[in-house]
Amino acid sequence: MFGDPDYVEAGGLISYGDRLASFIRQTTYYVDQIIKGAKPADLPVQQPTRFELAVNLKTARELGLKVPEMVLAVADQVIE
């Protein structure tokens, strides 16, 4: 299980988490605010608002696993 769907695209079984690009955008906002003089302790804590579920069916077959239909139905990305 991974936190980034890029690992699933590379052959991992399943991932659930925030896209790295979204994390980078949030980080860029913080860096911008700090460069403009904001104190890091005064900046709000942000959490991801959208999570993605990715499943690699090829890897599941190779491991002899059956992925439930309900998981496939809610997955954002299914790799055949």
Buried (B, 14 or more C-beta within 10 A) or exposed (E): EBBBBEBBEEEBBBBBBBBEEBBEEBEEEBEEBEEEEEEEEEEEEEEEEEEBBBBBBEBBEEEEEEBEEEEEEEBBEBBE
